[in-house]
Amino acid sequence: MSQKSNNENGNGLLLYLHNYSFYAQKVILALHEKRLPFRSQTIDITKGEQYQPSFLEVNPRGEVPALRDGMKVIPDSSRIIDYLEDNFSNGEHPRLIPLDQALKQKVNHLREIIDRIPANTVTMGTFYHTEFISKPKLPFIAPVRAFMRAGFEKTHERLTKLAETMPQYRDTLLNKAEEHLKTYKTVTDKEAFTRLLDTVDSTLEEVETQLKNNQDPESWLVSRDFTVADIGLTTLLYRLDVVGLSRRFFLSGSRPCIKSYFERVSTRPSYQATFPTLFYHFKALLGFKVLGATTAALVAIAGGAIYYWKSRSR
Ligand SMILES: N[C@@H](CCC(=O)N[C@@H](CS)C(=O)NCC(=O)O)C(=O)O
């Protein structure tokens, strides 16, 4: 594949993102792994900015991430990662898909089964069936879960209304509204959600076997080189952890290879540059109108606890 890029003309890459978006996180991780500098523009999907006409022009589905490279706009995380791979893979920008055919086949297979897991549906399901989770982390604390659930309940109505007022995006928005109904069923129906968690289980079982068979302790999922399969796996493990599903799937000892992979990958600089810090969470939560008071209270409680602990140990 030839290496051509508008970037060579100095235009630069611009990523439309939201830092809590699962699919944006995949792309951010890939950009860091490929050592590609980029600018970003936050589209606040918690405030509906994805449906403003200026963003629908960028991505008519009203979704982040989307990548702009000069005149080109590429939507969808998988397409963006493939675009980056096709256009920026040389000594300076590491390959995420190996050239070796046998390795490539393995990477593609693992990428496919991992990417097939609908991470947003899993996330939303945990908001309805909290009996499946333990110790969720920021940002998915109870008030955020309630806020996102309320938004999710209104999605179908909101998309159909938008479709009426924006005839140029009508079909896309109505399709999306239909897709939402299917997701809604899986999320709210306990049996359907249990079946979804079973598919996560069988995928992680295959991942565990793959890791167990790796003899080289420095290997990632397939080889010593970090690949697109690692991008998907890392983002998925992070998400399972923050929604409160990591104990169920890999931290309780049932999948020791995934557990140590997760510990090891979380020390990678790309991981630390991608996933939000504690400071980021507090800042972001203060920005939520509904949650500002909760966050301020949490900060006050944490501050009080630290003060109490310090004064006792003096
Ligand atoms: N298939 C898309 C899915 C993107 C997606 O679902 N993005 C979510 C955030 S994780 C979004 O923008 N949701 C806003 C909305 O649908 O209103 C991809 O892989 O990029």
The ligand as an SDF file (V2000), in Angstrom:
LIG
                    3D

 20 19  0  0  0  0  0  0  0  0999 V2000
  -19.2610    2.1980   14.8970 N   0  0  0  0  0  0  0  0  0  0  0  0
  -18.8470    3.4570   15.4860 C   0  0  0  0  0  0  0  0  0  0  0  0
  -19.6040    3.6630   16.7800 C   0  0  0  0  0  0  0  0  0  0  0  0
  -19.3340    5.0410   17.3540 C   0  0  0  0  0  0  0  0  0  0  0  0
  -20.2160    5.3310   18.5570 C   0  0  0  0  0  0  0  0  0  0  0  0
  -21.1810    4.5860   18.8470 O   0  0  0  0  0  0  0  0  0  0  0  0
  -19.9170    6.4310   19.2300 N   0  0  0  0  0  0  0  0  0  0  0  0
  -20.6790    6.8340   20.3980 C   0  0  0  0  0  0  0  0  0  0  0  0
  -19.7390    7.1660   21.5490 C   0  0  0  0  0  0  0  0  0  0  0  0
  -18.8380    5.7230   22.0700 S   0  0  0  0  0  0  0  0  0  0  0  0
  -21.4220    8.1260   20.0710 C   0  0  0  0  0  0  0  0  0  0  0  0
  -20.8950    9.0130   19.4670 O   0  0  0  0  0  0  0  0  0  0  0  0
  -22.6760    8.2120   20.5350 N   0  0  0  0  0  0  0  0  0  0  0  0
  -23.4640    9.4020   20.4260 C   0  0  0  0  0  0  0  0  0  0  0  0
  -24.8070    9.1100   19.8330 C   0  0  0  0  0  0  0  0  0  0  0  0
  -24.9810    8.0600   19.1830 O   0  0  0  0  0  0  0  0  0  0  0  0
  -25.6890    9.9500   19.9950 O   0  0  0  0  0  0  0  0  0  0  0  0
  -17.3270    3.4520   15.6940 C   0  0  0  0  0  0  0  0  0  0  0  0
  -16.7360    2.3560   15.7450 O   0  0  0  0  0  0  0  0  0  0  0  0
  -16.7410    4.5360   15.7390 O   0  0  0  0  0  0  0  0  0  0  0  0
  1  2  1  0
  2  3  1  0
  2 18  1  0
  3  4  1  0
  4  5  1  0
  5  6  2  0
  5  7  1  0
  7  8  1  0
  8  9  1  0
  8 11  1  0
  9 10  1  0
 11 12  2  0
 11 13  1  0
 13 14  1  0
 14 15  1  0
 15 16  2  0
 15 17  1  0
 18 19  2  0
 18 20  1  0
M  END
$$$$
